Amino acid sequence: MQQPIDGVLEAPYVMEYTYRRSLGPVMSAFFTALRDGRLLGARTASGKLVVPPLEWDPETGAAIAGLEPAAEEGVVTAATWVAAPEPRHLLQEPFAYALIQLDGASTAMLHAVACASLEACPVGTRVKLVWSESRTGSLRDIRCFEPVN
Amino acid sequence: MKQRCAVLGIGQTHHAAKRGDLSMSGLVREAALRALDDAGMTFDEIDAVVMGKAPDFFEGVMTPELYLADALGAAGKPVFRVHTAGSVGGSTAIFATHLVTSGIHKRVLTLAWEKQSESNAMWALSPKYPFSPPTTAGAGGYFAPFVRAYIEFTGAPEHIGWQVAYKDRIHALKNPYAHLQMPEITIDMVKNSPVLWDPIRYLETCPSSDGAGAMILVSEDVAEASGKKVAWVHGTANRTEAILYPRRNQVLPQAGSDCAKALYKEAGITDPKREIDTAEIYVPFAWFEPMWLENIGLADANDGWKMVDSGDTMLGGRQPINPSGGVLSSNPIGASGMLRFLEAAHQVRGTAGEHQVEGAKKALGHAYGGGSQYFAMWIVGAEKP
């Protein structure tokens, strides 16, 4: 570690501001549904289901055709291991961060998978959603996913 | 050989203190779709997108041009971000114009925005640096001394500021998109409003707004094939100077007058006082109207305030200034310059609605930013240049 030099001053410079966000009609409906224990995806004009939803079709920029319930089960398409979770992590036991493509969805979503090891969660593993008991309208309303035996 | 460029589509949001009904992407989308609709086009036909806004930390979204690309149908297209502080809406339109005049693209969507309800410009403009006392001044505190200096130099009476503030709010009543709608406004209300930063009174300041403005800029062949009335770009100019240097004139910055001179030269204007029918200039504090009139040569030195006093700058006057209600009636910071530019285009297309200046053939759009450092201007005309 670098030692301070006599006579040379330094000071912390903290910039902080609490921003606000207006979510608009699509993402407001998505987060409200999470609070109510329902997962929604966005159906695009070309028939794809984007989960979590986006306001506009990422391929064409067109407005989405509508929101509809997404499946609560799917498969892992990629995963990495969190060996030493920090207090701010979703789970306090070692877990996998995974991209999960829900049944019927065209895109994968990132979330935690509660499993014993990365080897226990290879690509193709079937997982299902576990809801949090108290929900506030946030992605943490999904507690995690867990392998389906 | 430079190609001609025309404004084919114009769109803006309904500006408000808080557009809580829309996300950031919904906000830019509202302006973009209105511009496309006005041009009779869809996103598919757009070649490139040029976006501007104030610094990223206003809303705390880094590189928002990428985040907002989906909302603007920009996937797979060139997307550019322009960054010149408060003048950015103007510089953005100029950059987009150059993509057309250089012959690179034929149909460019240009858009600028700010969502001040998700941000705090006062905070963003006055960070507390270590070893220095915080100024907590914001823009008003920064510019107030220059307003005071202008008054001292020119001997302008105090009521000039009240008059500009009143005039722009009366103009705004004719613009359905304007944020402030104050049918009850009187000169006495301005006069009796509290002093925020001497000599600037509350009603002599701009509001804080959510909003976006957009234009579809096209090449000559596209403009002609459309069969629509367009605004032709006659000239563009940008100039920038440092915020502090010895003998800097902060009231009438050299970058502003140099920018105007370059603009008039390119647009073939020799007598701007007579050849320009109306101008939309960036006036966030009322006194900046007479100051900028002098800075860009629409009034002689020390005479800007007399032009205001005579009523020349009101709708129906000799050279109406900010017929849309200007920044004093809507200030989505990054978008404010774009709004000046697109309102100038409305005037020469004859599509300004109730705030139309009758028979306007040439109009000037002006934007400034930073500590009166960044300038962007254009002149648009009803006829080809």
Chai-1 contact restraints between the chains, C-beta under 6 A:
chainA,res_idxA,chainB,res_idxB,connection_type,confidence,min_distance_angstrom,max_distance_angstrom,comment,restraint_id
A,A11,B,P130,contact,1.0,0.0,6.0,A-B,restraint_1
A,Y13,B,P130,contact,1.0,0.0,6.0,A-B,restraint_2
A,M15,B,P127,contact,1.0,0.0,6.0,A-B,restraint_3
A,Y17,B,N120,contact,1.0,0.0,6.0,A-B,restraint_4
A,Y17,B,W123,contact,1.0,0.0,6.0,A-B,restraint_5
A,Y19,B,G60,contact,1.0,0.0,6.0,A-B,restraint_6
A,Y19,B,E118,contact,1.0,0.0,6.0,A-B,restraint_7
A,R20,B,E118,contact,1.0,0.0,6.0,A-B,restraint_8
A,R21,B,E118,contact,1.0,0.0,6.0,A-B,restraint_9
A,S22,B,G20,contact,1.0,0.0,6.0,A-B,restraint_10
A,S22,B,S23,contact,1.0,0.0,6.0,A-B,restraint_11
A,L23,B,S23,contact,1.0,0.0,6.0,A-B,restraint_12
A,G24,B,L22,contact,1.0,0.0,6.0,A-B,restraint_13
A,G24,B,S23,contact,1.0,0.0,6.0,A-B,restraint_14
A,G24,B,G26,contact,1.0,0.0,6.0,A-B,restraint_15
A,E55,B,S25,contact,1.0,0.0,6.0,A-B,restraint_16
A,W56,B,D70,contact,1.0,0.0,6.0,A-B,restraint_17
A,W56,B,A71,contact,1.0,0.0,6.0,A-B,restraint_18
A,P58,B,D70,contact,1.0,0.0,6.0,A-B,restraint_19
A,G61,B,F43,contact,1.0,0.0,6.0,A-B,restraint_20
A,G61,B,D70,contact,1.0,0.0,6.0,A-B,restraint_21
A,G61,B,G73,contact,1.0,0.0,6.0,A-B,restraint_22
